[in-house]
Amino acid sequence: QVQLVESGGGLVQPGGSLRISCVVSGHTGSSTAWFRQAPGKEREFVGAFRRSGGGGMTYYGDSVKGRFTVSRDSGKNTVYLQMNRLKPEDTAVYYCAASGGNPISSSLRYVSAYEYWGRGTQVTVSS
C-alpha cells in the first residue's frame, strides 16, 4: 500500500524560505511530484522528480522555476520541496503525489499522471 505523508508547512514572511517534506512508503512507480491548490483555484503543478537510470530528472512549473527545488533522499524515502524567495501568491495547500507506473515526462505536470496523493500541508506567505 502506497502512503504519502507531508510535513513542514507553516507561516513564512515574503522573501523567506521553507522546506516541506513528503515521506513515501510502498511506492514502486517512477515519479513523485508536488502540486498546490489555493482556495477557489485548480490544483497547480509545482515540480516533479522522475527516476531515470541511476539518477533522475526534475521538472518545474513556470511560476516556481528558479525559486523552488525538488529533491529526493532514497535512503529516507523522502521527497523535499525547497521553496525560496516566497511570495504571497505561493500561499496554498501543498500536496505530494506519486505515480503508479512510469508516465512520460510531458505528462508529469498533470494531476492524471498520479495515482497516489497525500493529505497536504498548508503554506502561508504573509507579513
C-alpha positions as CSV (number, residue, x, y, z in Angstrom):
1,Q,0.0,0.0,0.0
2,V,1.4,3.4,-1.0
3,Q,1.3,6.1,1.6
4,L,2.4,9.7,1.4
5,V,2.7,12.0,4.4
6,E,3.6,15.7,4.0
7,S,5.1,17.8,6.8
8,G,6.8,21.1,7.3
9,G,4.2,23.6,6.2
10,G,3.7,26.9,8.1
11,L,3.7,30.6,8.1
12,V,6.6,32.4,6.4
13,Q,7.3,36.1,5.5
14,P,7.5,37.2,1.9
15,G,11.0,36.7,0.6
16,G,11.6,33.9,3.1
17,S,12.4,30.2,2.6
18,L,10.7,27.0,3.7
19,R,11.3,23.3,3.1
20,I,8.5,20.8,3.1
21,S,8.9,17.0,3.1
22,C,6.9,14.0,2.0
23,V,7.7,10.5,3.3
24,V,6.7,8.0,0.6
25,S,6.2,4.3,1.5
26,G,5.4,1.4,-0.7
27,H,6.0,3.3,-3.9
28,T,7.4,1.5,-7.0
29,G,6.5,4.0,-9.7
30,S,9.0,6.2,-11.3
31,S,7.8,9.7,-10.4
32,T,6.9,11.8,-7.4
33,A,5.6,15.4,-7.6
34,W,4.4,18.4,-5.7
35,F,1.2,20.2,-6.5
36,R,-0.5,23.1,-4.8
37,Q,-4.0,24.4,-4.5
38,A,-5.2,27.8,-3.4
39,P,-8.8,28.5,-2.3
40,G,-11.0,28.7,-5.4
41,K,-8.3,27.6,-7.8
42,E,-7.4,24.4,-9.6
43,R,-4.6,22.2,-8.4
44,E,-1.4,23.5,-9.9
45,F,1.8,21.6,-10.8
46,V,4.8,22.7,-8.8
47,G,7.6,20.2,-9.6
48,A,8.4,16.6,-10.1
49,F,11.2,14.1,-9.7
50,R,11.4,11.2,-12.3
51,R,13.7,8.3,-11.7
52,S,15.9,7.6,-14.8
53,G,18.7,5.0,-14.7
54,G,20.7,5.5,-11.6
55,G,19.6,9.1,-11.1
56,G,16.7,11.3,-12.0
57,M,15.4,14.4,-13.6
58,T,13.5,17.3,-12.1
59,Y,10.7,19.3,-13.8
60,Y,9.1,22.6,-12.6
61,G,6.0,24.7,-13.2
62,D,6.6,28.1,-14.8
63,S,5.5,30.0,-11.7
64,V,8.2,28.5,-9.4
65,K,11.1,27.8,-11.8
66,G,14.3,29.3,-10.4
67,R,12.8,29.6,-6.9
68,F,11.8,26.1,-5.9
69,T,13.8,22.9,-5.9
70,V,12.6,19.3,-5.7
71,S,15.0,16.7,-4.3
72,R,14.8,13.1,-3.2
73,D,16.6,11.1,-0.5
74,S,16.1,7.5,-1.4
75,G,17.6,6.2,1.8
76,K,14.9,8.1,3.8
77,N,12.1,7.5,1.2
78,T,11.5,11.2,1.4
79,V,10.9,13.9,-1.3
80,Y,11.6,17.5,-0.4
81,L,10.4,20.8,-1.8
82,Q,12.8,23.7,-1.0
83,M,11.0,27.0,-1.5
84,N,13.0,30.2,-1.7
85,R,12.0,33.8,-2.4
86,L,8.5,33.1,-1.4
87,K,5.6,35.3,-2.5
88,P,2.1,35.8,-1.1
89,E,0.8,34.1,-4.2
90,D,2.6,30.9,-3.2
91,T,0.1,30.5,-0.4
92,A,-1.7,27.2,-0.8
93,V,-2.1,23.7,0.4
94,Y,0.8,21.7,-1.0
95,Y,0.3,18.1,-2.0
96,C,2.7,15.3,-2.6
97,A,1.8,12.8,-5.4
98,A,3.2,9.6,-6.6
99,S,2.8,7.7,-9.9
100,G,1.7,4.1,-10.1
101,G,3.8,3.4,-13.2
102,N,6.2,5.3,-15.4
103,P,4.5,8.3,-17.0
104,I,6.3,10.1,-19.8
105,S,7.9,13.4,-18.9
106,S,5.4,15.5,-20.8
107,S,2.6,14.2,-18.7
108,L,4.2,14.9,-15.3
109,R,2.5,18.3,-14.9
110,Y,-1.0,16.8,-15.0
111,V,-2.9,15.5,-12.0
112,S,-3.9,12.5,-14.0
113,A,-0.3,11.2,-14.1
114,Y,-0.5,10.3,-10.4
115,E,-2.5,7.6,-8.6
116,Y,-1.5,8.4,-5.0
117,W,-1.8,11.6,-3.0
118,G,-1.0,12.8,0.4
119,R,-3.4,14.9,2.5
120,G,-1.5,18.1,2.0
121,T,0.3,20.7,4.2
122,Q,-0.6,24.4,4.4
123,V,2.0,27.0,3.4
124,T,1.1,30.6,4.1
125,V,3.2,33.5,2.9
126,S,2.3,36.7,4.7
127,S,3.8,39.5,6.7
